[in-house]
Amino acid sequence: MALDISGATFGVDANGIQSFINELNTKCIEETISAMDSGLNEIRTAVDTAWVGKSAETFKDNLESDKKTISDALKKSGDILKSELTDIAAKMGEIDNDLVKPR
């Protein structure tokens, strides 16, 4: 039986990490914010149909404020994760570079 290591890798796929970061931003953060926008629009329409007065306006303003808080937190978390993954990739690259020492 022959040893086959053709599929084995050790190192960092910098493009893969960047792709993951982009997918995380697009699929997770941006789509979540978009879904919140859509849901908020539906709620605003329902409130406008059935509720009038200062309390209705305050309710809608509070929803918008909460959505902004959540959106900002998601973006900030994404930025932190991006930074962490970039640091890990750099460290893995250093480890890979130093794995075998020249003689």
TAPEHU-V108472 format. One record per pair of residues at least 24 apart in sequence whose ideal C-beta (glycine too) atoms are under 6 Angstrom apart, sorted by sequence separation. I is the first residue (numbers start at 0). J is the second residue. If there is no record, write none. Layout:
{{I:J} {I:J}}
This chain:
{{39:66} {35:66} {32:70} {28:73} {28:77} {24:77} {20:81} {16:84} {16:88} {11:88} {11:91} {11:92} {10:95}}
